[in-house]
Structure formats: structure tokens, C-alpha cells
Amino acid sequence: MSDIKSIGGTVRSRAARELRDRVLTGRLRPGDRLDLDEITEEFGISRTPVREALLELSYEGLVTVTPRSGITVIGITPEDAVDNFAVLAALAGKAAEWATSRITGPQLDELQRLADAVTEDGDVVDANRQFHRAVNLAAGSPRLLTYLRQAVRVVPVSFFSLFPEQGRRSRVEHAELLDAIGGGDAAMARTIAETHVLDAGAALGDWMRTNAAHGSSVTP
């Protein structure tokens, strides 16, 4: 049973996050039929937030909800996953570029603290999220931040569980990005940020291809 109540956010957002994660990692495959009552029982919550969560995923193109046919997973292909991360990479690169010229002294100090927080023993997921959020905020563009908040949903919540080595890479690449931003090299900062996200997307795409070839999925 999913411990849906232990995840942060509203009940609807927690349900949407868990279901989205299952689609993005192939645990729910294209063509799978979803039963509202089964999901409600598994998550231990009422039908309304589950229904709202599924509608949210339908707006994102991950499932289809029809009165007669019920709920069917559209899913994503490995190529879709790579494309999704490519879009996110472009936005992240622009954020890093703008942050380089707009970041303040206190923001740079905070970025250093957050880079240091991505350690073996810490919460890699939360530390990574906070570091990238700080870079995005330093870009000083509310419009770009809105696009990033939408695009980052393509990253599975369980990403670091699937790819522990990405946590180690993040520490190195965050340090490189911090050096570029602190040194005023906007072009380098953009390149590092884009490559950081593109490599993550390639890892997810390869993982999905491998699991599809073996006809199995991994539960994080």
C-alpha cells in the first residue's frame, strides 16, 4: 500500500504526484486501465481527491478519462521522456544564464549552502530541489519560474531512488554550476545546467527502454 498520507502537499496533489510518478517510470503502462475504487482503497483516501488527481493527469496527457471507457493510461515512451527533459533543460539553462547576471550576494551565499547540503547522508531529493529552486529564483523572472514549475513535473519523484549515481553526479555538477555563476560566466552556466538535465533525461529514457525490452518495471 502506498503511504500517500506521508507525502507533503494536499491530498489531491499527493495522489497526483504518486500516480504521475508511476506513469513516468513505466509502472503504469500505456493501455493500462485504472479503477477509481481500487486506487481509493490503496491510497486510503476518498474518491474526490483521486478523481481530481486523475483529471489533472488527463490535462497533462498522461491518462484519458471518458464516461464510458473509464480511465486509461496514455503513458509516455522513452523518446517522450527524453523530449520532456530536453524542454526542461532549455528552461533550466536559461534560468542559470539569467541567474549569473542577476544573482545577489546573499543569494549566492545561499546557493553555496544548498550545494553543500547535497551530501551522501542527507535528503538528496530535497537538497537537489532546493538548489535548483534557488537558481531559478535568482534568475529574477516570474514568467520563467511559472514555466519551470510546470516542466519540472516530468521528473519522477522516485528519480534518485532509480538512479542513485545521479545523486553523486549532482554534487559535482552543482559545484561546477556554482563556480560558473559566481564567476560571471553565463554561457558556461547555461551549458552546465542544460547538460545536467539532458543527462538525467537520457538516463531515464535508457532505463525505460531496458525495462520495456524485458517486459518488467521496477518499483522504487
N, C-alpha and C positions, 0 to 999 in steps of 0.2 A: 504494500500500500504506500502511496506517495504521502510524505509528510507535508502536505500542502499548507498546513496551518503554521509551519515553522518558517516559511519564506516571507520576506518583507513585502509590504505593499498591501493593497486592498485584496479582498478575496477574489474578485474578478481578475485583477491583474496577476495574482499569483497563479490562478488556474490558466490564464492565457500564456503566462511565461512557461509553465510546465508543458502544456500542450504544444506550444511553438517549438520548444526545445526538442520534443520527441519527433516533430516533423523535420526540423532542420538537421537532425542527426540520423534520420532514416529509421528511427524506432517505429514511427508510423509511416507506412509506405504508400505511394500513390495507389489509389483504388481501395484502400482500407476503409471499411465502414465503421463509423463511430456511434456508439449507443449512449445517449444522454444519461439514461438511468445508471448504466454501468460506470460512467465517469463520475457521476454524482456520488455513487456509493464508494468508489475507490478514494476519491478526494475527501469524503466525509463532509461535504458542504451541500447547500441547497441547489435546486435546479437553476434558479435565476442567474447566479453568477457564472455557472458553467455555460448556460445558453449565451450569455453576453460575451463570454470569453471566445466561444466558437464563432460568434458573429464577427468579433474583432479579427480572428484569424481568416475569416472569409473575405474581409475587406483587404487583407494583406495578400490574398490569392493563394493561401495555403490549404484551405478546405472549401468545399462548396456546400451550401445549406439550401435545400429545396424542400417544399412542403410534402411532396410525395415520395421522393427518393431518400430523404433524410440527410445525414451528414456524411460526406465522402472526402477522403484526403486527396488533395491535388498533389501536395508534396513538392519537392524540388529535386532536380537532377544534380549530379556532381558539377556539371557545367553551370547550372543556375547558381550553385553555392559559390563557385569561383567568381562569377559575374557580380554577385551580390557584394562580395568582399572588394572587388575592383571599384565599385561605386563608393563604398565606404572609404577605400584607400585614397581616392581622389579628394574626398571631403576632408579626411584626416590630414592629407598633405597640405591642403590649402590652409587649414587651421594652424598647422605648425609653421607655415610660411608667414602668416599674418602675426602669429604669436611672437615670432622672432623680432619683429619691428615694434610691437605694441606692448610687450610684457613689461611690467613694472618691477622694481627691485624686490618688494615684498612677495610678489607672485613668483619671481624666480627662486627666491629662498624657499617658498612653499613647494615648488616643483622639485627642488633638490631633496627636501624632506620626504616627499612622496616617492621619489625614485629610490631613496634609501630604504623605504618601507617594503619594497618588493623583495622579500627575503625568503629563504627556504622554509623557515619556521612560521612565517606569517600567513595571513589570508591573502594568497596571491590574487584571487579573483577581485576582492575588494580593493586591494592596493593598486592593481592594474587599472581598475575602473576609475579610481580617484585621480591617478596620474594623468590619464587621458582626458578626464573631465577638466583638470586644471589647465592643460594645454589648450583645450577648446575654449575655455572661458577667457584665457589670456589673449585669444585671437580677437576678442572685442567685437564680435559680430553676432547679434541676436538671431539674425536670419540664418547664418551658417549653423549656429547651435541648434536651431529647430530642425534643419535637415539632418544633422548628425544624430540627434535623438531618435529620429525615425530610422535612419540607416543602420544604427548600431544594433537594432533588433535582429539582424541577420546573424549575429554572433551567438551561438548556443550558450546557455548558462553553464552547461557542463563542459565547455571548451577545454579548460585546463585539466579537467579530470580525464578527458580523452587524450590530451597531448601534454603530459607533464613536462616534456622537454621545452615546450613553449614558454613555461614559466622561467626557466633558466635563460632562454634567449631574450625574454622581455627585460630582464635586469641589465643585460649587456646593451641592448638596443635603446632602452630608456636612457642609459648613461650617455650613449652617443648622441641621442636627440637633445638631451640636456646641454651637452657641450656645444652643439651647433646653435641652439637657441641662445645660450649665454654668450657665445662668441659672435653673435650677429650674422651668422651665415644662413640666410633664409632659404637659399636654393638647396643647401645640404640638409637643412631641417625638413624641408618638404620631401626630398628624396628618401631620407631615413624613415619618415612617418609612413610614406606610401609603401615602401618595401616591407616594412614591419607588418602592415595589414595584408598586403598581397601574399606574403609567405604564409601567413596564417590561413588565408583562403585556399591556397594551394594544398596545404596540409589537410584541411577538411575535405576538399574535393577528392584527393587521393584516398583518404580513409573511406569515403562513401563508395568510391569505385571498388575498392578492395572488398568491402562488406557486401556490396551488391553482387560481385562475382562469386562470393561464397554463399550467397543466399542467406546471410545472417546479419544481425545487428548486435551492437554492444550496449548494454545498459550501464551507464556510468554509476 
